[in-house]
Amino acid sequence: MLPFSGSIGRLASSYLIFVALFAGIAGLILAVGGTWLFILGGSVYYLLAGSGLLVTAALIWMGRFAGLWVYLGVYLGTFGWAIWEKGENLWAQVPRLVAPTVMLILILIAIPILRQIDRKPQRRLGQIAVGLGLIGVLALPLFPRVPLPAEPQVQGAAAVGSTEILAASSTADGDWPAYGGGIDALRYAPIPSITPANVGSLQEVWRYSSGDMPGPEADGKYAAENTPLKVGDQIFVCSAMGIVSSLDAATGVERWRFDPKVKPEAIPYGATCRGVAYHTQSGAAPDAICASRILWGTLDARLMAVDARTGVPCPDFADNGTADLNAGIGVTVPGWYAVTSPPTIVRGVAVLGAQVKDGQAEDAPSGVVRGYDAVTGNLLWAWDLGNPDITTLPSEGEVYTRGTPNMWTIATGDDALGLVYLPMGNSSVDYWGSNRSEAENTYSTALVALNVATGRPVWHFQSVIRDVWDYDLGSQATVVDLTTDAGTIPALILPSKQGDIYVLDRRTGEPLVPIDLRSVPQGGVEPDYLSADQPFSTYHTVAQRDLVEADMWGFTPIDQLWCRIQFRQASYEGIYTPPSSDRPWIQYPGYNGGSDWGGVAVDPVRGILIANYNDTPNFNRLVPRAEADAAGLVPIYEQGSEAETVLGEAGPQTGAPYAIDVNAGWRVPFTGLLCKEPPYGGIRAIDINSGKTLWDRPLGSARRNGPFGIPTYLPMEIGTPNNGGSVVTSGGLIFIAAATDNLFRAIDITTGETVWQVVLPGGGQANPFAFQLNGRDFVGIMAGGHHFMETPISDEVIVWALPQGM
């Protein structure tokens, strides 16, 4: 009985019961889960700590002071184990030490109560417990750590030369006339006045709201990803649903607006318009209608062309300004076949592919890539990789080959060579390949150079052989000229989702830095289909070392224990672990990369390449067809395709023996945090000549992230997942948002230090743009937000500049 009376006694009693129950429940979970983990071959710590917590709980329940001593022993052992396993990595210590420290505080608060109850504390038991904890700490060096896998082989196996400013760089006049700055996709702006020394003085000049916000039918589906263009004194913006606006570049005032009236049911995975294309008709009078024009594709598969000055549809382009991209596609439904990326215009030919919604069916719309006359809208050629005999529209009764790899992202061009470079996706069933044709096996996840006059392939480079991991090429290749002892070489820099960065001769596709074919894991459900080797770049990779159990994370030891159990249960042999069905497999990096559609940026004067990247795994399982059918998983063309199933983010992959269940980012079900420890994304500066890292740092703070979706508002750079790329400027700055913290940053390209940042009204999942107008330098971004990245949706474009006179 407590020696306190009245309400104080009841309160003290209740507190002891609370602490004992708290410790007991935590101890039971850790002991049971720890036993499971130990049986699976994992760490014994959780079993030991859980057992110690159970003893602590029992003693405190009985009012015994020895409970404090036992927990001190557990805490000392935990602290030593945490340091032994992860050293001074503070983020890694969050699930190891924060919750145990909270438990220690709760028990310390109970000391006065325990002293009153237990007049003769069993110091000997306490000394034994603490001694055991200290012995455990001191004994840890005797136990070798699990050796970490080797770091990926990177950084300058061979030099490639130094860069020089491209004479054809279309940003040289202060404009930003194409998605990547120019069709070369350098993402470089020669704006010298904004520097690391004065960037802190940037002021918002204007902001524009398109008014395109999701209604009930589109809620949870918006991801604008738009990079505006700047040509002359005009800015061209494309909203999530493809509404194009022309703005005054100096003030942001809307000059005209064209709404293609896309219906919400046309939204595929997300409502996205990454950009538009600008084209000037050769020989046309400047004041003639559509002498300069804006072209873009819509979610309902139309290629539009409007006058750049007025926004009026071009009467000479196809059918009064509209070309039907569904022609020749065959059976489709709204949302299955959509255009989310701008065309790339090379020698007057507008080249574009389309997004085919992933994971639906083997008999999906074709991945055909087509070239249209940018003036007349006539179809000049079609590249149907499954049927090369189809060079324009299919004959009556035929369609472009269905289910073939598509180009959902943006091509790069070379006007001088007359080539357009297509980053190709995967076949329509990403995670099963045994039914693919030889043509699919040749061109899936490959960079393909087409002759822009004929649409015929000139060369191709495959970055993944027989891709069953959804590692499609999402990034534009970047055009650079490399100077070597042998002279100037026209080159391409190609980032990839698996993290490798390749350097190719853009005339031939031959690697300019050696590529190793290395053995990769075999087995899975298709042992006869998988390639035994995969190409690895010896120039550079942003891929990280293989995961180990100690890399698992969470908010508490319980989260981390859950992730460790999943790690031990899954199939994982490093990158290219074969997909499996009898148990999940870990895909690392996940399908967001590595590098995704944001691409890389190049400072051609300093010879620096900037790559931001993701560092997150996916936790996947191939679902047998009978199980998928029983769960009600059906493709987009069947009723009920929008219904949620027990399989989570799953694709039916109809026509293959398996559906696919993907846990993107590998999230903990309880807290929503990721199973892998931070960082989850970073940004890196690379010497373009040697391929060596100049600096590397996490990208993204914890201010908008936290357990259960609750923002922590912590300003520390944790490194978050990111979508969108960067812009580099001649003033020595990198401008980037991309991360999930809603911040737009300026980073010193020399040091990697953030020298300016501002809070955006929505997520900055878009590539910025920069330009010059009347001798003044500007930088801007569309803060449209992103449903997949779980950032706030907005319709605003914001532009900054230094105060007049600076």
C-alpha positions in Angstrom: 0.0 0.0 0.0 1.3 3.5 -0.9 2.4 5.7 2.1 0.6 8.6 0.5 -3.0 9.5 1.3 -5.9 10.9 -0.6 -5.7 12.1 -4.1 -1.9 12.2 -4.0 -1.8 8.5 -3.3 -4.2 7.7 -6.0 -2.3 9.8 -8.4 1.0 8.2 -7.5 -0.5 4.7 -7.7 -1.9 5.5 -11.1 1.4 6.8 -12.3 3.2 3.7 -11.3 0.6 1.5 -13.0 0.9 3.6 -16.1 4.7 3.3 -16.2 4.6 -0.4 -15.5 2.0 -1.0 -18.2 3.9 1.1 -20.7 7.1 -0.7 -20.1 5.4 -4.1 -20.0 3.5 -3.6 -23.3 6.7 -2.3 -25.0 8.7 -5.1 -23.5 6.2 -7.8 -24.7 6.2 -6.4 -28.2 10.0 -6.2 -28.3 10.5 -9.7 -26.8 8.1 -11.5 -29.1 9.2 -9.5 -32.2 12.8 -9.9 -31.1 12.4 -13.6 -30.8 11.0 -13.7 -34.3 13.8 -11.5 -35.7 16.5 -13.7 -33.9 15.0 -16.8 -35.5 15.2 -15.1 -38.9 18.9 -14.6 -38.3 18.7 -10.9 -37.2 19.9 -8.9 -34.2 19.4 -10.4 -30.7 19.2 -6.9 -29.2 15.4 -6.6 -29.3 14.9 -10.0 -27.5 17.3 -8.9 -24.8 15.9 -5.4 -24.4 12.3 -6.7 -24.4 13.1 -9.2 -21.7 14.8 -6.4 -19.6 11.7 -4.2 -20.1 9.4 -7.0 -18.9 11.5 -7.4 -15.7 11.4 -3.7 -15.3 7.7 -3.6 -15.6 7.1 -6.4 -13.1 9.3 -4.8 -10.5 7.7 -1.3 -10.9 4.3 -2.9 -10.7 5.3 -4.4 -7.4 6.7 -1.0 -6.3 10.3 -2.2 -6.2 13.0 0.3 -6.6 15.1 -2.4 -8.3 13.0 -1.7 -11.4 14.9 1.5 -11.9 18.2 -0.3 -11.7 17.2 -3.0 -14.1 16.1 -0.4 -16.6 19.3 1.6 -16.2 21.1 -1.6 -17.2 18.9 -2.0 -20.2 19.4 1.7 -21.2 23.2 1.4 -20.9 23.2 -1.7 -23.1 20.9 0.0 -25.6 23.1 3.1 -25.7 26.2 1.0 -26.3 24.5 -1.1 -28.9 23.3 1.9 -30.7 26.7 3.5 -30.9 28.3 0.2 -31.9 25.8 -0.3 -34.7 25.6 3.2 -36.1 28.2 5.4 -34.5 27.6 9.1 -34.6 24.8 9.0 -37.2 22.2 11.1 -35.3 19.3 10.4 -37.6 20.0 6.6 -37.3 19.9 6.9 -33.5 16.3 8.4 -33.4 14.5 5.0 -33.2 17.3 3.5 -31.1 17.6 6.1 -28.4 14.7 8.6 -28.4 11.9 6.2 -27.1 14.3 4.5 -24.6 15.3 7.9 -23.3 11.6 8.9 -22.9 11.1 5.6 -20.9 14.1 6.5 -18.7 12.6 9.9 -17.9 9.3 8.3 -17.0 11.0 5.9 -14.6 13.2 8.7 -13.1 10.1 10.7 -12.4 8.9 7.7 -10.4 11.9 7.7 -8.1 10.2 9.6 -5.2 7.3 7.2 -5.3 9.5 4.1 -5.4 11.6 5.4 -2.5 8.5 5.8 -0.3 7.2 2.3 -1.2 10.5 0.3 -1.2 12.3 1.4 2.0 15.1 -1.1 1.3 16.0 -0.8 -2.3 17.7 -3.9 -3.5 20.9 -2.3 -4.4 22.6 -5.6 -5.1 20.1 -6.4 -7.8 20.6 -2.9 -9.2 24.3 -3.2 -9.2 24.0 -6.5 -11.0 21.7 -5.0 -13.6 23.8 -1.9 -14.2 26.9 -4.1 -14.2 25.5 -6.3 -16.9 24.7 -3.2 -18.9 28.2 -2.0 -18.6 29.7 -5.4 -19.4 27.5 -5.4 -22.5 28.8 -2.0 -23.6 32.4 -3.0 -22.9 32.0 -6.3 -24.7 30.6 -4.9 -27.9 34.1 -4.2 -29.5 34.7 -8.0 -29.2 31.8 -8.6 -31.6 32.6 -7.5 -35.1 30.1 -5.4 -36.9 28.3 -6.9 -39.8 30.6 -5.8 -42.7 28.9 -3.2 -44.9 28.7 -4.0 -48.6 31.2 -2.3 -50.8 30.4 1.1 -52.1 29.4 1.2 -55.8 32.4 1.6 -58.1 32.3 5.2 -59.2 34.2 8.4 -59.8 36.4 8.7 -62.6 37.6 5.4 -64.0 38.5 7.4 -67.1 38.6 11.1 -67.9 36.3 12.4 -70.6 37.7 15.8 -71.3 36.4 19.2 -70.2 33.3 21.1 -71.3 32.9 24.3 -73.2 29.9 26.5 -73.7 27.9 25.2 -76.6 27.7 27.7 -79.4 24.1 26.5 -80.1 23.0 27.0 -76.5 19.6 28.6 -76.9 19.7 30.2 -73.5 22.5 32.6 -74.5 20.0 35.4 -75.3 18.4 35.4 -71.9 15.4 33.3 -72.9 14.3 29.9 -71.6 12.6 28.6 -74.8 12.4 24.9 -74.1 11.7 22.6 -71.1 15.4 22.1 -70.3 16.4 25.6 -71.2 17.1 24.5 -74.8 16.7 21.3 -76.7 20.2 20.4 -75.3 18.7 20.2 -71.8 21.7 21.8 -70.1 19.4 23.6 -67.6 22.0 26.4 -67.5 21.2 30.1 -67.5 23.8 32.7 -68.3 22.5 35.2 -65.7 25.6 36.5 -63.9 24.2 39.2 -61.5 22.7 36.9 -58.9 25.6 35.4 -56.9 26.2 33.6 -53.6 27.2 37.0 -52.1 23.9 38.8 -53.0 21.3 36.1 -53.4 20.0 36.8 -49.9 18.6 40.0 -51.3 16.3 38.3 -53.8 12.7 39.7 -53.7 9.5 38.3 -55.1 8.7 40.2 -58.3 5.4 38.6 -59.2 3.2 35.6 -58.7 0.6 34.2 -61.0 -2.3 31.9 -60.2 -3.8 29.9 -63.0 -7.0 29.0 -61.2 -6.5 25.4 -62.1 -7.1 23.6 -58.8 -8.6 20.1 -58.4 -12.3 19.6 -57.9 -13.8 16.6 -56.2 -13.3 14.3 -59.3 -9.6 15.1 -59.4 -8.8 15.4 -55.7 -5.6 13.6 -54.9 -4.5 13.4 -58.6 -2.8 16.8 -59.3 1.0 16.9 -60.0 1.6 19.8 -62.4 5.4 19.4 -62.7 5.5 22.4 -65.1 8.5 24.4 -66.2 7.4 27.6 -67.8 9.1 29.0 -70.9 10.3 32.5 -71.5 10.7 33.9 -75.0 11.1 37.6 -75.6 8.8 39.4 -73.1 6.4 36.5 -72.6 6.2 33.6 -70.1 4.2 30.5 -71.2 2.7 28.4 -68.4 0.9 25.1 -68.6 -1.3 24.1 -65.7 -2.0 20.6 -64.4 -5.0 20.1 -66.8 -3.2 21.6 -69.8 -4.5 25.1 -69.6 -1.9 27.3 -71.3 -1.4 31.0 -70.3 0.8 33.7 -71.7 2.1 36.2 -69.1 4.0 39.4 -69.2 7.5 38.4 -68.2 8.1 41.6 -66.2 4.8 41.7 -64.3 3.2 38.2 -64.4 0.0 39.8 -65.8 -2.0 37.3 -67.9 -2.1 38.3 -71.6 -4.1 35.3 -72.9 -5.3 31.9 -71.8 -6.3 28.8 -73.7 -8.2 26.0 -72.1 -8.4 22.7 -74.1 -11.3 21.6 -71.8 -9.7 18.3 -70.7 -12.2 16.3 -68.6 -11.1 14.9 -65.2 -11.7 11.3 -66.3 -8.7 11.7 -68.7 -6.3 12.0 -65.8 -3.9 9.0 -65.9 -1.8 8.5 -62.8 -1.7 12.3 -62.2 -2.8 15.5 -63.8 0.5 16.7 -65.3 1.7 19.1 -67.9 5.5 19.3 -67.7 5.7 22.0 -70.3 5.0 23.4 -73.7 7.2 23.8 -76.8 7.8 27.1 -78.7 8.4 27.2 -82.5 8.9 30.1 -84.9 7.9 29.5 -88.6 10.8 30.1 -90.9 10.1 32.9 -93.4 6.8 33.9 -91.9 6.1 37.6 -91.3 6.5 38.4 -87.6 2.9 39.7 -87.4 1.3 36.7 -89.2 -0.9 34.5 -87.2 1.1 31.6 -85.7 4.4 32.9 -87.1 5.4 31.9 -83.6 3.4 29.2 -81.9 3.0 27.1 -78.7 2.6 23.3 -79.0 1.7 20.9 -76.3 0.0 17.6 -75.7 -3.0 17.0 -73.5 -4.1 14.3 -71.1 -6.8 13.3 -73.6 -4.2 12.7 -76.3 -4.4 15.8 -78.5 -1.5 17.8 -79.9 -2.4 21.5 -79.7 -1.0 24.5 -81.5 -1.9 28.2 -80.7 -0.5 31.5 -81.7 2.1 32.6 -79.3 1.0 36.3 -79.4 -2.8 35.8 -79.0 -3.5 32.2 -77.9 -5.8 31.7 -81.0 -5.6 28.1 -82.4 -3.4 27.9 -85.5 -5.8 27.4 -88.4 -3.1 25.9 -90.6 -2.2 23.2 -88.0 -4.0 19.9 -88.5 -7.7 20.3 -87.7 -7.9 24.0 -86.8 -5.0 23.7 -84.3 -5.5 20.2 -83.1 -4.0 16.8 -84.1 -5.7 13.7 -82.8 -3.0 11.5 -81.1 -5.5 8.6 -80.6 -5.4 8.0 -84.3 -3.9 4.5 -84.9 -3.8 3.7 -81.2 -6.7 1.3 -81.1 -8.7 0.4 -78.0 -8.2 2.7 -75.1 -10.2 4.4 -72.3 -9.7 7.8 -70.7 -6.6 7.9 -68.5 -4.9 5.0 -70.1 -3.1 6.9 -72.9 -2.1 10.5 -72.2 0.5 13.1 -73.0 2.2 14.7 -70.0 5.5 16.0 -71.5 6.1 18.6 -74.2 7.2 17.8 -77.7 10.8 18.3 -78.6 11.2 20.3 -81.9 14.2 19.5 -84.0 14.5 20.9 -87.6 10.8 21.8 -87.5 9.6 18.4 -86.5 7.7 18.1 -83.2 8.6 14.7 -81.7 6.5 13.3 -78.9 5.5 10.0 -77.2 2.9 9.5 -74.6 2.3 8.1 -71.1 0.6 4.7 -71.0 -0.6 4.1 -67.4 1.7 1.5 -65.8 0.8 -2.0 -64.8 -2.6 -2.3 -66.4 -2.4 -4.9 -69.1 -0.1 -6.6 -71.7 -2.6 -5.5 -74.4 -2.0 -1.8 -73.7 -2.0 1.1 -76.1 1.2 1.3 -78.2 4.3 3.2 -77.1 4.7 4.6 -80.7 6.7 7.8 -81.0 5.6 10.2 -83.7 7.0 13.3 -85.5 4.6 16.0 -86.7 5.3 19.0 -88.9 5.4 21.9 -86.4 3.7 24.2 -88.9 1.1 22.1 -90.7 0.5 19.5 -88.0 0.9 16.7 -90.6 2.1 13.4 -89.4 5.6 13.0 -91.0 6.6 9.7 -89.5 5.8 7.2 -86.8 8.3 4.9 -85.1 6.5 1.7 -84.1 9.3 -0.4 -82.7 7.1 -3.5 -82.9 6.3 -3.1 -86.6 8.9 -1.0 -88.5 6.8 -1.3 -91.7 4.3 1.2 -90.2 6.0 4.5 -90.9 3.0 6.9 -90.6 -0.6 5.8 -89.8 -1.4 2.1 -89.7 -3.5 0.7 -92.6 -7.2 0.5 -92.1 -8.1 -2.2 -89.6 -4.6 -2.1 -88.1 -3.1 -0.3 -85.1 0.3 0.5 -83.8 1.8 -2.5 -82.0 0.3 -2.7 -78.5 2.1 -3.0 -75.2 5.4 -1.7 -76.5 7.8 0.6 -74.5 6.7 4.2 -74.6 8.4 7.6 -74.1 6.5 9.3 -71.4 9.2 11.8 -70.6 11.1 14.5 -72.7 13.4 13.9 -75.6 16.6 15.9 -76.4 17.6 17.1 -79.8 20.6 18.0 -81.9 19.7 20.3 -84.8 23.2 20.0 -86.3 23.1 16.2 -86.5 19.4 16.1 -87.2 18.9 13.5 -84.3 16.4 13.3 -81.5 17.2 11.3 -78.5 14.4 9.3 -76.9 14.6 8.0 -73.3 12.4 5.0 -73.6 10.3 3.4 -70.9 9.5 -0.3 -70.3 6.9 -2.6 -71.9 3.4 -2.2 -70.6 3.9 -5.0 -68.0 6.8 -3.7 -66.1 7.5 -6.6 -63.7 7.1 -9.6 -66.1 9.1 -10.1 -69.3 8.8 -13.6 -70.6 6.1 -12.7 -73.2 8.0 -9.8 -74.6 9.1 -9.7 -78.3 12.7 -9.3 -79.4 12.0 -5.7 -80.4 10.7 -5.0 -76.9 13.8 -6.6 -75.4 16.0 -4.5 -77.6 14.4 -1.1 -77.0 12.9 -1.2 -73.5 14.7 1.1 -71.1 17.0 2.4 -73.8 18.1 5.7 -75.2 17.2 5.6 -78.9 18.5 8.1 -81.4 16.2 8.7 -84.4 16.8 10.5 -87.6 14.4 13.4 -87.2 13.7 13.5 -91.0 12.7 9.8 -91.3 11.9 8.6 -87.8 14.3 5.7 -88.3 16.6 4.5 -85.5 20.3 5.4 -85.9 21.6 3.9 -82.7 20.4 2.8 -79.3 21.9 2.3 -75.9 20.2 0.0 -73.3 20.8 0.9 -69.7 19.0 -2.1 -68.3 18.9 -5.4 -70.1 15.5 -7.2 -69.9 14.1 -4.7 -67.4 11.7 -6.2 -64.9 12.2 -3.5 -62.2 10.4 -0.5 -63.8 13.8 1.3 -64.3 12.6 3.1 -67.4 14.5 6.1 -68.5 12.7 9.1 -67.0 15.4 11.8 -67.4 16.3 13.7 -70.5 19.8 13.1 -71.8 21.9 16.3 -71.7 23.8 17.5 -74.7 27.4 18.6 -74.1 30.6 19.0 -76.2 33.7 17.4 -74.6 37.1 18.6 -75.5 39.7 15.8 -75.5 43.2 15.3 -76.8 41.5 13.9 -79.9 39.4 17.1 -80.4 35.9 18.0 -79.6 33.4 15.2 -79.2 29.7 15.7 -79.3 28.4 13.8 -76.3 25.4 13.0 -74.2 25.1 12.6 -70.5 22.4 10.1 -69.5 21.2 9.7 -65.9 19.2 6.6 -64.9 16.8 5.4 -62.2 19.3 2.8 -61.0 21.7 5.7 -60.4 24.3 5.2 -63.1 25.3 8.2 -65.2 26.5 7.3 -68.7 28.5 9.4 -71.1 27.9 8.5 -74.8 29.0 9.8 -78.2 25.8 11.3 -79.4 26.7 10.5 -83.0 27.0 6.8 -82.5 25.8 5.9 -79.0 29.2 4.5 -78.1 30.3 4.9 -74.5 33.0 7.6 -74.0 33.8 6.1 -70.6 33.9 2.4 -70.2 30.8 0.5 -69.2 31.3 -2.8 -67.2 29.0 -5.8 -67.7 28.7 -7.2 -64.2 27.0 -10.3 -63.0 23.8 -9.7 -61.1 21.5 -11.9 -59.0 19.5 -14.6 -60.7 16.4 -16.6 -59.9 13.0 -15.3 -59.1 10.0 -16.3 -61.1 11.7 -15.9 -64.5 15.1 -17.5 -64.2 15.2 -18.2 -67.9 14.4 -14.7 -68.9 16.7 -12.5 -66.8 19.9 -11.3 -68.1 22.9 -12.6 -66.2 24.8 -9.3 -66.6 23.8 -5.6 -66.5 25.7 -2.5 -67.7 27.4 -0.5 -64.9 28.9 2.9 -65.7 32.5 3.5 -64.5 32.0 7.2 -64.9 29.7 7.9 -62.0 26.7 6.6 -60.1 24.5 8.1 -57.4 23.5 4.6 -56.3 24.4 3.8 -52.7 25.8 0.7 -51.2 23.6 -2.3 -50.6 21.3 -2.3 -47.6 21.9 -4.2 -44.4 19.6 -4.9 -41.5 21.1 -2.1 -39.5 19.9 0.5 -42.1 16.3 -0.1 -41.0 14.6 2.9 -39.4 11.3 4.1 -38.0 10.0 6.4 -35.3 10.5 4.0 -32.4 12.3 0.7 -31.7 9.0 -1.1 -32.6 8.9 0.5 -36.1 12.5 -0.4 -36.6 11.9 -4.0 -35.3 9.1 -4.3 -37.8 11.3 -3.2 -40.7 14.1 -5.5 -39.6 11.7 -8.4 -39.6 10.5 -7.4 -43.1 14.1 -7.1 -44.2 14.9 -10.6 -43.0 11.8 -12.0 -44.6 12.3 -10.4 -48.0 14.4 -11.5 -50.9 17.3 -9.1 -51.3 20.7 -9.6 -52.9 21.5 -6.0 -53.8 20.6 -4.1 -57.0 18.7 -6.2 -59.6 17.3 -8.6 -57.0 14.9 -10.7 -59.2 11.2 -10.2 -58.6 9.6 -12.9 -56.5 6.2 -14.1 -55.6 6.6 -16.5 -52.7 8.0 -13.6 -50.6 8.5 -9.9 -51.2 11.6 -8.5 -52.7 13.5 -5.3 -52.0 14.1 -3.1 -55.0 16.9 -0.6 -54.2 16.9 2.1 -55.5 13.1 2.1 -56.0 11.3 3.2 -59.2 11.7 6.9 -58.4 15.5 6.6 -58.7 18.3 7.4 -58.6 17.5 10.1 -61.1 14.0 10.7 -62.4 12.4 13.1 -64.8 14.1 16.2 -63.3 17.3 15.2 -65.0 20.7 16.8 -64.4 22.0 20.3 -64.9 25.4 21.3 -66.3 27.5 24.3 -65.8 29.6 24.3 -69.0 31.9 27.0 -67.9 32.9 25.5 -64.6 32.7 22.0 -65.9 30.3 20.8 -63.1 27.4 18.5 -63.4 24.6 18.8 -60.7 22.6 15.7 -60.0 19.8 15.4 -57.4 18.7 12.0 -56.6 16.4 9.7 -54.5 17.7 7.2 -52.0 14.7 5.0 -51.2 13.8 1.3 -51.7 10.6 -0.3 -52.8 9.1 -3.3 -51.1 7.4 -5.4 -53.8 5.7 -8.7 -54.4 4.4 -10.4 -57.5 0.9 -11.4 -56.8 -0.3 -14.7 -58.4 -3.2 -14.1 -60.8 -5.7 -16.0 -58.7 -4.9 -13.9 -55.6 -5.2 -10.7 -57.6 -8.5 -11.8 -59.0 -9.8 -12.7 -55.6 -8.8 -9.2 -54.3 -10.8 -7.6 -57.1 -7.8 -6.1 -58.9 -8.8 -5.2 -62.5 -7.3 -3.1 -65.3 -8.3 0.4 -66.1 -10.7 -0.6 -68.9 -12.9 -2.7 -66.5 -15.5 -1.4 -64.0 -14.1 -1.2 -60.5 -10.6 -0.4 -61.5 -10.6 2.7 -59.2 -11.7 0.7 -56.2 -9.2 0.1 -53.4 -8.0 -3.4 -52.7 -6.2 -5.1 -49.9 -3.1 -5.1 -52.2 -2.3 -1.4 -51.8 -0.5 0.2 -54.7 -1.0 -2.6 -57.1 -1.2 -3.1 -60.8 -3.2 -5.9 -62.3 -0.7 -6.6 -65.2 -3.5 -8.5 -67.0 -2.1 -10.9 -69.5 0.9 -11.8 -67.3 0.8 -14.6 -64.6 1.3 -12.0 -61.9 0.0 -8.7 -60.7 2.4 -6.4 -58.9 2.0 -5.0 -55.3 4.4 -2.1 -54.7 5.2 -0.4 -51.3 6.8 2.7 -52.8 9.5 4.0 -50.4 8.9 0.9 -48.2 6.8 2.7 -45.6 5.9 1.5 -42.0 2.2 0.8 -41.8 1.8 2.4 -38.3 3.6 5.7 -38.6 3.9 6.2 -42.4 7.7 6.7 -42.1 10.1 4.9 -44.3 11.9 1.7 -43.3 15.3 2.8 -44.5 17.1 5.4 -42.4 17.6 8.9 -43.8 18.8 10.5 -46.0 16.1 9.8 -48.6 17.4 12.2 -51.2 20.4 14.3 -51.9 22.2 16.6 -54.4 25.7 16.1 -55.7 28.2 18.2 -57.7 30.4 16.1 -60.0 33.5 17.1 -61.9 32.4 16.6 -65.5 35.9 15.8 -66.6 36.8 13.1 -64.1 33.5 12.0 -62.8 34.6 12.6 -59.3 32.3 13.9 -56.6 33.1 17.5 -55.6 30.5 17.6 -52.8 27.4 15.6 -51.8 24.7 16.6 -49.3 21.2 15.7 -48.2 18.4 17.7 -50.0 15.3 18.5 -48.0 14.5 19.3 -44.4 12.2 17.6 -41.9 10.0 20.7 -41.5 7.0 19.2 -43.4 7.7 15.6 -42.5 7.0 13.5 -39.5 5.3 10.4 -38.1 1.6 9.9 -38.9 1.9 12.6 -41.5 2.3 15.3 -38.7 4.9 17.9 -39.7 7.7 18.3 -37.2 8.7 21.8 -38.4 12.3 20.8 -37.6 14.7 22.8 -39.9 17.4 20.0 -40.0 18.4 18.7 -43.4 17.2 15.1 -43.2 17.3 14.5 -47.0 13.7 13.8 -48.3 12.5 12.1 -51.4 12.5 14.6 -54.3 10.9 15.1 -57.7 12.1 17.8 -60.1 15.5 19.0 -61.1 17.7 22.1 -60.8 18.9 25.1 -62.7 22.5 26.3 -62.6 23.5 29.9 -63.4 26.6 31.6 -64.5 26.5 33.5 -61.2 27.6 30.3 -59.4 24.2 29.1 -58.0 22.0 26.1 -58.1 18.3 26.8 -57.8 16.2 23.8 -56.8 13.0 22.9 -54.9 12.1 19.2 -55.6 12.1 18.1 -51.9 9.0 17.6 -49.8 9.7 20.5 -47.4 8.1 23.2 -49.8 11.4 25.2 -49.8 13.0 26.8 -52.9 16.7 26.9 -52.4 19.8 28.6 -53.8 22.9 26.5 -53.3 26.5 27.7 -53.8 27.8 25.5 -56.6 31.3 25.6 -55.2 30.6 24.6 -51.6 27.2 23.0 -51.6 26.0 25.4 -48.9 22.4 26.7 -49.0 22.7 30.5 -49.2 19.1 31.4 -49.7 15.7 29.8 -49.3 12.0 30.7 -49.3 8.8 28.9 -48.4 6.6 28.0 -51.4 2.8 28.0 -51.2 2.8 24.4 -52.6 5.2 21.6 -53.3 8.1 22.5 -55.6 8.0 19.3 -57.6 9.0 21.0 -60.9 12.2 22.2 -62.6 12.8 25.9 -62.1 13.6 28.3 -64.9 15.8 31.4 -65.2 15.9 34.3 -67.6 17.0 37.8 -68.4 14.7 40.7 -69.3 15.9 44.2 -70.1 19.3 43.5 -68.5 17.7 42.2 -65.2 18.1 38.6 -64.1 15.2 36.5 -62.9 14.6 33.0 -61.5 11.2 31.3 -61.0 9.3 28.1 -60.3 5.8 26.7 -60.5 4.9 25.5 -57.0 2.2 23.2 -58.1 2.5 20.5 -55.5 2.4 16.7 -56.1 -0.1 14.1 -54.9 2.5 11.2 -54.9 5.0 13.3 -53.0 2.2 14.3 -50.6 3.0 18.0 -50.9 0.3 20.8 -50.9 -1.3 21.5 -54.3 -1.1 25.1 -55.6 -1.6 26.8 -58.9 1.0 29.5 -58.5 4.1 30.5 -60.5 6.5 32.7 -58.6 9.4 34.8 -59.9 12.2 36.5 -58.0 14.9 39.1 -58.8 17.4 41.3 -57.1 16.1 44.8 -56.3 16.4 47.3 -59.1 19.9 48.8 -59.2 21.7 45.9 -57.5 
